[in-house]
Amino acid sequence: MENYMKKSLSTFFAMLLIAVSYTSVEAQQSDYEIQQEFRAEYSQLADWIDNAVSTTDLEDISDRIDELESDYRGHSDLINAAIYPDSYQSRIDDLRSRFSAAQQNIATIEELNERVENLSTDLDDFRGQLSEMDERAEALQREIRDSQANERRLSNLVRQYRENVEERDRFVGEFLEDLLSRYESVDASTAAEIAQAAERLEENPVDLVRTILGEYVNYANQQTDLSAPEYLSMKAQHNYFTRLWDNIGERLTQIFDAEEPVQAYQEVRDLLANWNSAIDNRLWGAISNAFSQNGIELDNFTNASGFNNALQSYVNDATQTSRDQNSEEDLERFQNFSNFWNNTVKANWGETLMASEVLSYSQLASIDSQLDDWNQAAIPTSNLMLILFLISVAVIIGLVVALVRKK
C-alpha cells in the first residue's frame, strides 16, 4: 500500500511538472505571437500610409491606428522589450506622424491637380477665344481689301478691325495678369510641385506666351500700311507686355519650364525685342509721314528721343524765324502746327504717346509751353502797330468830340 501511495504521488508530481512546463511554454509562445502580430500590423499600416495616393485611401487608416493603440496598450511592456530601443508608444506616434504628413501631401497634390486641370481648361478656352478673334480679324482684313471703292463702308470696317485688335490685346493682357495673380506668391517648393503636375498640360502657359508673341512679331512685320496711331498702340502694347514679363516671367518659367527656366525666360525676352524692332521699323516713318502730310517737315528720327528732339528743334527754329521775319506766313505756319498738334497729336495720339513711352507728359507740356512763345513771336508786328495806331486815333477823336460838345 505504501509503495502504491509513493507511486501515485510521484505520478501526480510528474504530471504537475509537465502541466506547469506546458503552461510556461504556451505563455512564452503567446508573448511571441503578440510581439509578431504588433510588428505585422504596424508594418501593414505604415505601408498603407506610404502608398496612399488619395484622401479616399486614408479614410480608415486613422481608425486602424486607434485600434492598434487600444489593442496593444496592455502589452506595451512586452512590446517595448521586443523592439528596444524603439517603444510601443514611439511606433504609434510614428504612424500618426506619417499619417498626418501623408494627409497633408495628398491634400497639396490634389489641390495642385485641381489647379492644373483648371489651368488646362482656361488655356483651352483662351486658345478658342483667341482663334475666334484671329479669324474675325482676318475676315475684316479681307472685307477691307474688297471694299476700297466704298469709302463709308471701308471706314466702318477699319474701325471694326481696330476695335477687334484692341479687344484681342486686352484679352491677352488680362490672361497674363490672371496668371500673375495666380502664381506671384508661390514659393520655390510649391513651384516645383506645380511644375511636376503641369507636365500633363498639352501646352503650358510659357509656350503659349511664346506663340502669342511670335504672332505679334509676324503681324508687325506684315502690316506696312497702318497709321501712326495704330503703330503707337502696338508700341504701347509691347511696353505693357514687357513690364508684365519683367514681373511674372521668372516666376512662370520656374513653374512651367523648370528644367531650363533661364533659357525659357530669355527666349521670351528675345521675342519681345524682335517685336519692338518690327514696330520701330514702321513707327517712326509713319509718324514722320503724318506730320509731313500736314505740312510739317521734321528732322529725321529713328527713336523716341530723336522724335522729341525733332519736335523741339522744329518749334524752336520756327519761333526764332517768326521773331526775325514776323510775317503772315510765319503766323500761318504756327496756326497749321498748332491745329495739328492740339487737334490730332494731343487729342488722338496723346494717351498712346505716353503709354508707348514715345513722349512723356513733361515733354508734351514742354512743347505746349514753347508754342505759347511761338504764338507771341508769330503775331505780325505791323498789324500790332496798326491796331495800336487805330486805337490811338479813336481815343483822340473821342477826346476832340468831347471837347467840342463841351464848348
Secondary structure per residue as TSV (DSSP state, phi and psi in degrees):
chain	resnum	aa	ss	phi	psi
A	1	M	-	360.0	-45.0
A	2	E	H	-61.8	-41.0
A	3	N	H	-64.2	-35.4
A	4	Y	H	-65.8	-41.6
A	5	M	H	-63.4	-44.7
A	6	K	H	-60.2	-41.4
A	7	K	H	-65.4	-39.1
A	8	S	H	-65.3	-43.7
A	9	L	H	-62.9	-40.9
A	10	S	H	-62.0	-43.0
A	11	T	H	-62.8	-41.0
A	12	F	H	-62.9	-47.7
A	13	F	H	-65.2	-34.2
A	14	A	H	-65.6	-42.8
A	15	M	H	-66.8	-38.5
A	16	L	H	-62.5	-42.9
A	17	L	H	-63.0	-41.3
A	18	I	H	-63.5	-41.8
A	19	A	H	-63.7	-43.5
A	20	V	H	-63.4	-42.8
A	21	S	H	-62.4	-42.0
A	22	Y	H	-64.9	-42.4
A	23	T	H	-62.9	-40.4
A	24	S	H	-64.1	-44.6
A	25	V	H	-62.2	-41.8
A	26	E	H	-64.8	-39.6
A	27	A	H	-64.2	-42.8
A	28	Q	H	-62.4	-40.1
A	29	Q	H	-65.8	-38.9
A	30	S	H	-65.2	-42.7
A	31	D	H	-60.8	-41.8
A	32	Y	H	-64.0	-42.4
A	33	E	H	-64.1	-39.8
A	34	I	H	-60.3	-45.9
A	35	Q	H	-62.2	-44.2
A	36	Q	H	-66.9	-40.9
A	37	E	H	-64.9	-38.5
A	38	F	H	-63.8	-44.8
A	39	R	H	-59.3	-44.1
A	40	A	H	-65.3	-45.4
A	41	E	H	-67.0	-38.8
A	42	Y	H	-60.8	-46.9
A	43	S	H	-63.1	-40.1
A	44	Q	H	-64.5	-44.2
A	45	L	H	-64.6	-41.1
A	46	A	H	-61.2	-40.7
A	47	D	H	-65.3	-42.7
A	48	W	H	-59.5	-43.2
A	49	I	H	-65.3	-46.4
A	50	D	H	-65.6	-30.1
A	51	N	H	-96.6	-0.5
A	52	A	-	-66.5	137.3
A	53	V	-	-124.4	-1.1
A	54	S	S	-150.1	163.7
A	55	T	T	-63.6	-28.1
A	56	T	G	-63.0	-38.8
A	57	D	G	-64.1	-23.2
A	58	L	G	-96.6	0.0
A	59	E	T	-57.4	-47.7
A	60	D	T	-96.2	-6.6
A	61	I	H	-68.7	-37.4
A	62	S	H	-60.3	-42.0
A	63	D	H	-65.6	-37.1
A	64	R	H	-66.3	-36.2
A	65	I	H	-64.7	-41.3
A	66	D	H	-61.8	-41.2
A	67	E	H	-65.2	-41.4
A	68	L	H	-61.6	-43.1
A	69	E	H	-63.2	-42.2
A	70	S	H	-69.4	-42.0
A	71	D	H	-66.2	-33.7
A	72	Y	H	-111.6	7.2
A	73	R	G	-59.7	-39.5
A	74	G	G	-70.2	-14.2
A	75	H	G	-109.8	21.3
A	76	S	H	-60.5	-41.2
A	77	D	H	-63.3	-42.4
A	78	L	H	-62.3	-43.4
A	79	I	H	-69.5	-39.5
A	80	N	H	-58.7	-40.9
A	81	A	H	-65.8	-32.3
A	82	A	H	-81.5	-28.9
A	83	I	H	-114.0	15.0
A	84	Y	T	-53.3	135.3
A	85	P	T	-86.2	-2.6
A	86	D	S	-72.1	172.6
A	87	S	-	-140.4	166.2
A	88	Y	H	-56.5	-47.5
A	89	Q	H	-68.5	-36.2
A	90	S	H	-66.1	-35.0
A	91	R	H	-67.0	-41.2
A	92	I	H	-64.3	-44.2
A	93	D	H	-63.0	-37.5
A	94	D	H	-62.3	-42.9
A	95	L	H	-62.9	-42.2
A	96	R	H	-66.0	-40.1
A	97	S	H	-64.3	-43.9
A	98	R	H	-61.7	-42.3
A	99	F	H	-62.5	-45.5
A	100	S	H	-62.2	-44.4
A	101	A	H	-64.4	-43.2
A	102	A	H	-64.0	-40.8
A	103	Q	H	-60.9	-42.7
A	104	Q	H	-68.5	-44.0
A	105	N	H	-63.0	-43.1
A	106	I	H	-66.3	-38.2
A	107	A	H	-62.8	-41.1
A	108	T	H	-64.3	-44.4
A	109	I	H	-62.9	-43.5
A	110	E	H	-64.9	-35.5
A	111	E	H	-66.1	-42.4
A	112	L	H	-64.6	-40.7
A	113	N	H	-60.6	-39.4
A	114	E	H	-66.1	-39.9
A	115	R	H	-59.3	-47.0
A	116	V	H	-64.5	-41.4
A	117	E	H	-63.0	-43.4
A	118	N	H	-64.0	-42.2
A	119	L	H	-64.4	-40.2
A	120	S	H	-61.5	-42.4
A	121	T	H	-63.5	-43.4
A	122	D	H	-62.8	-41.3
A	123	L	H	-63.3	-41.3
A	124	D	H	-62.8	-45.4
A	125	D	H	-62.8	-42.6
A	126	F	H	-61.5	-46.3
A	127	R	H	-59.5	-43.7
A	128	G	H	-62.7	-46.5
A	129	Q	H	-66.6	-38.6
A	130	L	H	-63.6	-40.2
A	131	S	H	-63.7	-40.7
A	132	E	H	-62.0	-42.2
A	133	M	H	-64.8	-40.5
A	134	D	H	-63.3	-42.7
A	135	E	H	-63.3	-40.6
A	136	R	H	-64.6	-41.5
A	137	A	H	-62.8	-42.2
A	138	E	H	-64.7	-39.9
A	139	A	H	-63.7	-41.4
A	140	L	H	-65.6	-38.8
A	141	Q	H	-61.7	-41.2
A	142	R	H	-63.3	-42.4
A	143	E	H	-65.3	-37.2
A	144	I	H	-61.5	-44.7
A	145	R	H	-63.7	-34.1
A	146	D	H	-83.2	-7.1
A	147	S	T	-119.3	27.6
A	148	Q	T	-61.2	-30.3
A	149	A	T	-76.3	-27.1
A	150	N	-	-98.7	102.0
A	151	E	H	-64.8	-44.3
A	152	R	H	-66.4	-46.3
A	153	R	H	-62.9	-39.0
A	154	L	H	-62.4	-42.3
A	155	S	H	-61.1	-42.2
A	156	N	H	-65.4	-40.7
A	157	L	H	-65.7	-41.5
A	158	V	H	-62.5	-41.7
A	159	R	H	-62.0	-45.4
A	160	Q	H	-62.1	-40.4
A	161	Y	H	-62.9	-44.4
A	162	R	H	-63.1	-41.0
A	163	E	H	-63.1	-38.6
A	164	N	H	-64.1	-42.9
A	165	V	H	-64.2	-43.2
A	166	E	H	-63.2	-40.6
A	167	E	H	-63.9	-41.2
A	168	R	H	-62.6	-42.5
A	169	D	H	-62.7	-43.5
A	170	R	H	-62.9	-41.1
A	171	F	H	-61.9	-45.3
A	172	V	H	-65.5	-42.3
A	173	G	H	-62.0	-42.3
A	174	E	H	-64.9	-35.7
A	175	F	H	-63.6	-45.1
A	176	L	H	-67.2	-38.0
A	177	E	H	-63.3	-37.2
A	178	D	H	-64.4	-41.1
A	179	L	H	-60.8	-41.9
A	180	L	H	-60.9	-45.9
A	181	S	H	-66.1	-28.9
A	182	R	H	-73.4	-38.0
A	183	Y	H	-118.8	5.3
A	184	E	T	-68.4	-24.1
A	185	S	T	-104.1	9.6
A	186	V	-	-74.6	130.6
A	187	D	-	-84.2	177.4
A	188	A	H	-64.0	-42.1
A	189	S	H	-67.1	-42.6
A	190	T	H	-66.2	-37.1
A	191	A	H	-59.5	-40.9
A	192	A	H	-64.4	-39.9
A	193	E	H	-67.4	-40.4
A	194	I	H	-64.4	-39.1
A	195	A	H	-60.3	-41.0
A	196	Q	H	-66.0	-43.2
A	197	A	H	-68.1	-32.2
A	198	A	G	-74.3	-7.0
A	199	E	G	-62.5	-18.8
A	200	R	G	-79.1	-13.0
A	201	L	-	-67.7	136.7
A	202	E	S	-66.8	-35.5
A	203	E	S	-145.5	116.9
A	204	N	-	-81.4	162.9
A	205	P	H	-57.8	-34.4
A	206	V	H	-66.3	-41.6
A	207	D	H	-61.1	-38.9
A	208	L	H	-66.1	-39.7
A	209	V	H	-61.1	-43.6
A	210	R	H	-60.8	-42.1
A	211	T	H	-63.4	-45.1
A	212	I	H	-62.0	-46.0
A	213	L	H	-64.8	-36.7
A	214	G	H	-60.1	-39.4
A	215	E	H	-66.5	-39.9
A	216	Y	H	-64.1	-40.4
A	217	V	H	-61.9	-46.7
A	218	N	H	-62.0	-41.9
A	219	Y	H	-62.6	-45.5
A	220	A	H	-63.8	-35.3
A	221	N	H	-72.4	-32.1
A	222	Q	H	-83.7	-29.5
A	223	Q	-	-84.3	108.9
A	224	T	-	-109.8	-6.7
A	225	D	S	-122.2	26.1
A	226	L	-	-81.9	161.4
A	227	S	-	-84.1	167.0
A	228	A	H	-57.9	-43.8
A	229	P	H	-60.4	-34.0
A	230	E	H	-69.1	-41.7
A	231	Y	H	-67.4	-34.6
A	232	L	H	-63.9	-38.7
A	233	S	H	-63.0	-40.4
A	234	M	H	-59.4	-45.0
A	235	K	H	-62.5	-41.3
A	236	A	H	-64.1	-41.0
A	237	Q	H	-64.5	-39.6
A	238	H	H	-61.7	-45.4
A	239	N	H	-61.9	-39.8
A	240	Y	H	-62.5	-46.8
A	241	F	H	-61.3	-40.5
A	242	T	H	-63.5	-47.1
A	243	R	H	-61.3	-41.0
A	244	L	H	-64.7	-41.7
A	245	W	H	-67.9	-35.4
A	246	D	H	-60.6	-32.7
A	247	N	H	-82.4	-40.2
A	248	I	H	-108.7	-17.4
A	249	G	H	-57.4	-53.1
A	250	E	H	-61.7	-39.2
A	251	R	H	-64.0	-46.2
A	252	L	H	-65.7	-41.9
A	253	T	H	-67.4	-34.1
A	254	Q	H	-66.8	-31.4
A	255	I	H	-83.5	-46.6
A	256	F	H	-107.2	-7.0
A	257	D	-	-134.5	55.7
A	258	A	T	-62.5	-27.0
A	259	E	T	-72.7	-37.9
A	260	E	S	-137.3	63.3
A	261	P	H	-64.8	-38.5
A	262	V	H	-65.4	-43.8
A	263	Q	H	-64.7	-43.2
A	264	A	H	-62.8	-41.9
A	265	Y	H	-61.6	-44.6
A	266	Q	H	-68.5	-33.2
A	267	E	H	-61.4	-41.3
A	268	V	H	-67.9	-40.4
A	269	R	H	-60.2	-39.9
A	270	D	H	-64.4	-40.5
A	271	L	H	-64.0	-39.7
A	272	L	H	-62.7	-39.6
A	273	A	H	-65.5	-40.8
A	274	N	H	-65.0	-39.5
A	275	W	H	-63.0	-43.8
A	276	N	H	-63.1	-40.8
A	277	S	H	-64.3	-41.4
A	278	A	H	-63.0	-37.7
A	279	I	H	-68.7	-47.4
A	280	D	H	-61.5	-31.0
A	281	N	H	-62.5	-23.0
A	282	R	H	-109.6	-34.5
A	283	L	H	-61.1	-52.3
A	284	W	H	-67.3	-35.8
A	285	G	H	-66.5	-38.8
A	286	A	H	-65.4	-40.6
A	287	I	H	-65.2	-46.2
A	288	S	H	-60.2	-41.8
A	289	N	H	-65.3	-38.6
A	290	A	H	-61.9	-42.8
A	291	F	H	-67.2	-42.8
A	292	S	H	-61.9	-41.1
A	293	Q	H	-63.5	-18.9
A	294	N	T	-104.5	21.8
A	295	G	T	76.6	22.2
A	296	I	-	-119.7	108.6
A	297	E	-	-98.9	106.5
A	298	L	-	-91.4	156.3
A	299	D	-	-61.8	156.6
A	300	N	-	-62.8	144.5
A	301	F	-	-150.7	150.5
A	302	T	S	-132.5	11.3
A	303	N	S	-158.7	178.7
A	304	A	H	-65.1	-44.9
A	305	S	H	-65.4	-35.9
A	306	G	H	-65.3	-38.3
A	307	F	H	-63.9	-44.9
A	308	N	H	-62.9	-41.7
A	309	N	H	-64.0	-38.3
A	310	A	H	-65.2	-40.5
A	311	L	H	-64.2	-48.1
A	312	Q	H	-59.2	-44.2
A	313	S	H	-64.5	-42.9
A	314	Y	H	-61.5	-48.2
A	315	V	H	-67.4	-42.9
A	316	N	H	-62.2	-45.6
A	317	D	H	-64.3	-41.4
A	318	A	H	-66.0	-38.6
A	319	T	H	-63.1	-45.1
A	320	Q	H	-64.9	-39.5
A	321	T	H	-63.1	-39.7
A	322	S	H	-65.2	-36.7
A	323	R	H	-66.5	-38.7
A	324	D	H	-76.1	-44.8
A	325	Q	H	-96.0	-42.6
A	326	N	-	52.0	57.5
A	327	S	-	-114.7	170.9
A	328	E	H	-62.5	-35.2
A	329	E	H	-62.1	-38.5
A	330	D	H	-63.4	-40.1
A	331	L	H	-64.7	-42.1
A	332	E	H	-64.1	-39.1
A	333	R	H	-63.3	-42.4
A	334	F	H	-63.3	-47.2
A	335	Q	H	-61.7	-38.8
A	336	N	H	-63.2	-48.5
A	337	F	H	-64.8	-44.1
A	338	S	H	-60.9	-42.9
A	339	N	H	-62.9	-46.6
A	340	F	H	-65.6	-40.9
A	341	W	I	-64.7	-46.5
A	342	N	I	-79.7	-41.7
A	343	N	I	-88.3	-20.6
A	344	T	I	-116.6	-59.5
A	345	V	I	-63.6	-55.2
A	346	K	I	-73.9	-41.2
A	347	A	I	-71.2	-43.3
A	348	N	I	-102.0	-30.0
A	349	W	I	-101.7	-13.5
A	350	G	H	-49.3	-53.0
A	351	E	H	-63.6	-44.7
A	352	T	H	-72.0	-29.3
A	353	L	H	-60.6	-42.1
A	354	M	H	-76.7	-41.7
A	355	A	H	-64.7	-33.5
A	356	S	T	-84.2	-4.9
A	357	E	T	62.0	28.9
A	358	V	S	-79.1	-43.8
A	359	L	S	-134.0	140.0
A	360	S	-	-90.9	170.3
A	361	Y	H	-61.2	-41.9
A	362	S	H	-66.3	-33.9
A	363	Q	H	-69.9	-39.7
A	364	L	H	-62.2	-43.7
A	365	A	H	-64.0	-34.9
A	366	S	H	-64.3	-42.4
A	367	I	H	-62.5	-41.9
A	368	D	H	-58.9	-42.9
A	369	S	H	-63.7	-41.1
A	370	Q	H	-67.9	-30.2
A	371	L	H	-65.4	-34.2
A	372	D	H	-61.0	-43.1
A	373	D	H	-64.5	-42.3
A	374	W	H	-63.2	-40.0
A	375	N	H	-59.1	-45.5
A	376	Q	H	-63.8	-40.2
A	377	A	H	-72.9	-25.3
A	378	A	H	-82.6	-17.4
A	379	I	S	-69.6	118.4
A	380	P	-	-58.0	129.9
A	381	T	H	-62.9	-39.1
A	382	S	H	-57.7	-43.3
A	383	N	H	-64.1	-40.6
A	384	L	H	-63.7	-44.2
A	385	M	H	-64.2	-39.6
A	386	L	H	-61.1	-43.9
A	387	I	H	-61.4	-43.4
A	388	L	H	-64.8	-39.0
A	389	F	H	-63.7	-45.9
A	390	L	H	-62.5	-39.6
A	391	I	H	-63.2	-42.6
A	392	S	H	-62.3	-43.8
A	393	V	H	-60.8	-42.6
A	394	A	H	-63.0	-40.2
A	395	V	H	-64.8	-43.0
A	396	I	H	-63.1	-46.5
A	397	I	H	-58.8	-40.8
A	398	G	H	-61.7	-41.9
A	399	L	H	-66.3	-41.2
A	400	V	H	-62.2	-46.7
A	401	V	H	-59.7	-40.8
A	402	A	H	-64.1	-40.8
A	403	L	H	-66.6	-42.2
A	404	V	H	-61.1	-45.7
A	405	R	H	-63.4	-36.6
A	406	K	H	-67.1	-39.1
A	407	K	-	-70.2	360.0
